[in-house]
Amino acid sequence: MGWEKGQSGNPGGRPKEDAELKRLIDKNCPPEYFVKKLMDFIDFGEDHNIKLKALVILLERRYGKPHQAIEHSGEIVTWGTVIDAIRKKAAAG
């Protein structure tokens, strides 16, 4: 099943952030709460993978995922570079 030409596959767009969820987290979990929980996980040697994952989800819901730097080595190809290569190949025969 496909879409008709010109029809978006996601007509509603990206889902909006849940403002009510953010409000509830702000009301019930101040930033100090997250720091204390992380420190508790570090201080006690038990396996807290599930709790930690839940905490990460709450942090990401409230503050977003941290940005990750991406390092690139090599040539950066632009449309101009591609078009020039096509023209050179066409001119060469």
Buried (B, 14 or more C-beta within 10 A) or exposed (E): EEEEEEEEEEEEEEEEEEEEEEEEBEEEBEEEEBEEBBEEBEEEEEEBEEEEEEBEEBBEBBEEEEEEEEEEEEEEEEEEEEEEEEEEEEEEE
